[in-house]
Amino acid sequence: MIKIGIVGCGTIGSSLGKAIQKRFSQYARVAYVSDIFDEQIKKFRKKVINRSILEISVKELVEKSDFIIEAACPDVAKAIIPKILQCHKQALILSVGGVIQIKNLERLLQKSRGCIYIPSGAIAGVDALLACKGASIKRVRITTRKPVRSLLGAPFMKKAKNELNKIRKTTLIFEGTAEQAVRYFPQNINVAATLSLAGVGSKRTLVRIYTSPTYRFNSHEIEIEGDFGRIHSKVTNIPSEENPKTSALAIGSAIATLGKIFSRLKVGT
């Protein structure tokens, strides 16, 4: 029985906790949780009813767990991944923006017997992009469209709060690289970080973000060009009812990744 520790007990963390309990209980159990907010842990316990789950520090969680799930934020992911690899543990990382900020990641991975899993998240086409790595990739661009409310609180938008309130039509609010995007929109654009890890890196992966008061859902449009041809995918996501910054598909992707880890039949690139 695999002892799982979950860092971050919000929407995704609690959804994964429930999935482990309902779908993967023959393989694993949630043994430990950690969150800086007591209220989040209380909500987690209401969703995942298991009296044996212990609330411990992140350091203890990494040391005691067989498998770690990070569902907190990029800063937490950036901080704990080195510790996870130093302890030769395996982990599922949801805050992918933190992964591309670790400068010595390759060296840490080479020295470790541990393993980092990153789900595709709320986009389609990661498998195809991985398959293209053997060819020459000329361009990777993701165009994201998000409702105004889902962007509130992003570092890039804090100074432009009044401007957000004044938006009356479809507006391009950001254009740059994935490296810049994950810094300016840490809770909004993890998909760009995932795409950059699968393809040409965070400095060459291009990002555009649009918003509009008429947008109800998040959408991600991916364009890939190279010697292999062209790939064009588009996904329109329904936001989670609990958190408009989280897409329902992102939760499903994380659960599917756990299923792939535990299963002996592994489908997809």
Number of C-alpha atoms within 10 A of each C-alpha: 9 14 15 24 30 28 27 24 27 20 21 25 23 22 19 24 25 20 19 21 18 11 14 17 14 12 13 17 19 25 20 23 26 23 19 13 11 12 12 18 19 12 14 21 18 11 13 20 12 13 8 10 16 14 17 16 14 21 12 13 23 28 16 18 22 18 22 27 27 24 24 23 18 23 14 17 24 21 13 18 26 17 16 24 22 15 15 18 21 20 24 21 25 28 25 29 30 23 24 21 18 15 10 10 15 9 9 18 17 10 11 15 13 17 15 16 15 18 22 23 24 25 25 18 20 22 12 15 22 15 14 20 14 10 11 13 18 11 15 21 22 25 19 24 22 25 20 17 16 19 20 18 13 17 14 17 16 13 11 14 14 10 10 20 12 10 13 11 11 13 14 14 14 18 14 15 21 29 21 16 24 25 17 16 20 21 21 23 24 25 26 30 26 26 28 24 19 21 22 19 19 24 12 17 22 25 23 20 20 18 24 19 17 12 16 17 15 22 20 22 18 22 16 22 17 15 11 14 11 11 15 13 14 16 16 18 19 16 20 16 11 11 13 18 20 22 23 20 19 22 21 19 17 26 22 16 19 20 17 14 13 14 12 8 8 11 7 6 9
